Amino acid sequence: MKTVDLVIKNARMLLEGGVIAGGVGVLDGRICAIARDEHLPDADREIDVNKKLLMPGLIDGHAHFHDLAMLDHEDFTTGSRAAAAGGVTTFVDMPLTSNVIRPADVNEKIEQGEKMSVIDFALYGGMIDAENYLMIHELSSMGIDGFKAFTSDPFYANAGVIARALSEISEVGGHLTIHSEDQGILTEFAKDMEGDWDAPVSHSLSRPNVAESVAIGQNIEIAKLTGGHLHIAHLTTAEGVDRIAEAKGEGVTVTTEVCPHHLTFTRDDMNRLGPESKMNPPLRSSHDRGALWSALLRGTIDMTVSDHAPAPMEKKMRGKDDIREAWAGVDGTQMILRILLSEGIGRGRLSFDRLLHVACRNPAKIFGLYPKKGTIAIGSDADLVVVDRNVEQTITADMMFSKCGWTLYEGMKMQGAPIMTFVRGTQVFGENRIMVKPGHGEFQPMGGIRTNRGK
Ligand SMILES: [Zn+2]
């Protein structure tokens, strides 16, 4: 038999049919064999993982790593290192300061990403006004089929813009991702917080659940009208879960995602955690957190993403006496898999089959990267993660690869962690360090999933 580049053997492989004993062979960056150990080919490098779990690399579909105006927060190198150490093998970079991304920006970002990232990446486009949706076809031809809009400040887009964008995007087979909080409700409820802004929890109380459910309801109505693929960003509320479950039941093309911080913390943690715990949408109640976990298990929530957007501590601490002044955004890309293992599977709130779907397979499909990414299959990229379910870790800032130097998860005890990460057959993370130089990452154009256009 021909010698291949790499064999990973003696694993418990997380495949679409279940957990199977054996391993994989890798040739030229792709999976060329999936077999019991005795049937694996000879290889230049052989890794015996001693019955640990072998799964596809995660796809982090919502990551703010490289904003040209905020490179003090994170960049393609630091962000992708954190991702790799979290078992992520592909991320989708989203704009941060300006929600617009033009064809010229795309070329610049691809060039910088391919110089700086240690893992593969795709790019989101932004959507605010008419000028943006005129660029949809051109951006799509460049491999960008995911577009981001907001129903809240600072990138507020009205219902008309969203309707126009959604029908235009459906023509290219892409999707519109919407940060769904209603700005009118946010503005009014903020007035009730006067005098209480010194308490971090006021940030959450000023942005009530109804702001999310109203915006989701409106966006679903627009999706029904246009037939375009609506994707609700970072879902946080039980009411939002119900709205989306109902719409899916009616056949509306709607998908959604959830972040590790909303699966881990509640607003009751905010005063203890301080301004670091500010993000949008905010932390909610334990009832909401429970609804998110069960929606993730049931299938109402399609995927997990980080919404990784931390800032230097100084920008967080500006909110020490007035939470409105703090940067909104937290770390997360290094934590997705750990939270799913420890808080999800460890506590009986998630199954391995669902983990495979929400962290790998579904995001690959939603971003048009499947089956190149998101699965262990013959011919797929050898994007792989070895997971040790028995490793116990207390999370500290010094194990994190983010530029920010702090973590919202400081001091948390976790069971289960990624211990090796491979991108196209090259080991990028292991022994708690990054094993490749910046520039290993390649841009991945989205193929676009075909939605029920014209319906
Ligand atoms: Zn975001």
Boltz pocket constraint, residues with backbone or C-beta under 6 A from the ligand:
constraints:
  - pocket:
      binder: B
      contacts: [[A, 62], [A, 64], [A, 94], [A, 280], [A, 307], [A, 309]]
      max_distance: 6.0
